[in-house]
């Protein structure tokens, strides 16, 4: 009888992966966090590419996890916050108690839940899931319920100074296999523009601003922008046709009434969705867009927790949820947000920009593969060679879809030696000004 009981108990025991078993004999209950290391690196030498990575080390030799805490524009603040405030609350604690650690770190600062705090928690959460997967010898998505699909529909962005520039960009991406593309265009008289390549003069001005320590400026007026965007999608549907999904990011750069106008203006062109038409401070007015337009709406890339945007879900005011897992609380928040959205028929479209590392993109993929209400995943191919020197893996792109390898944890490692070759590069976000020199959202 005792032998049978032991046999049954062994079937339900949490297994250590072969690598973890080879490294030592500790059980999951015996694991402790012994160190929290912060790595700040810019392997792309890019204005967007300062990554804040966190490595959680355990008392099991060779067992550690990686996460991404990048908060563009506040990288050093996050790194300092991790080292001085988060780390002391983690040392000696069991990394397998993931939910408890999330709650502990959330309540650690009295003034909580800002972007710096939540970015720190997000990366820690990813690293803890990485450890949990390595202990189990399973990919993280298996711990989240297993694959709900075999691959992930993806999109990337293209932008241009005018409609013809954007058309060329869309055609190039279609030739690479993309089935959905985000299209952005500059407006007449603008000195810059979201996702629009700068001119040579603008590059020189930005470099001078960086070297002088003064933030560069860009001019932006919302009224001509609304007119310009409607013309862009009329042009694209006429030239590239209907066999490509098109979406657009307003990036919160319009007023409430202009957001309604924009959603109505692009409705004839059957957008995949219109992204972030309003900034979070104006969430109450998104109902006006819903009442006056059938254009699908996506919201949430600057939400900093599972509670933000909940009223948009429960009132059926959006079609896609856009939380950024690097800022909203990591994988733990992602699965909670997806579960909140599922009963309302709202799909996920996690933020996946170029200014987060491959670690974060792998985390996005694990959550997206596992949730039933996945919609689409933002991801751009064509990483600089230095990225592959620092990171062991990236999601694999094929004919408009991405997938990841079936490796324990997140399935990605970071070379600290290689990362040290690419130190932090100071980059300043531009100040967005209207033509009368008044401030406007980025």
RASULSUL-V143297 format. One line per field, one symbol per residue. ss: DSSP state (H for helix, E for strand, L for the rest). Layout:
# RASULSUL-V143297
ss = ???
This chain:
# RASULSUL-V143297
ss = LHHHHHHHHHHHLLLLLHHHHHHLLLLHHHLLEEEEEEEEELLLLLLLLLEEEEEEEELLLLLEEEEELLLLLLHHHHHHHHHHHHHHHLLLLLLLLHHHHHHHHHHHLLLLLLHHHHHHHHHHHHHHHHHHHHHHLLEHHHHLLLLLLLLEEEEEEEEELLHHHHHHHHHHHHHHLLLEEEEEELLLLLLLLLLLLLLHHHHHHHHHHHHHLLLLEEELLHHHHHHHHHHHHHHHHHHLLLLLEEEEELLLLLLHHHHHHHHHHHHHHLLLEEELLLLHHHHHHHHHHHHHLLLLEEELLLLLLLLLLHHHHHLLLLLEELLLLLLLLHHHHHHHHHHHHHLLLLEELLLLLLLLLHHHHHHHHHHHHHLLLELLEELLLLLLHHHHHHELLLLEEELLEEELLLLLELLLLELHHHHLLLLLLLLLLLEEELLLLLELLL
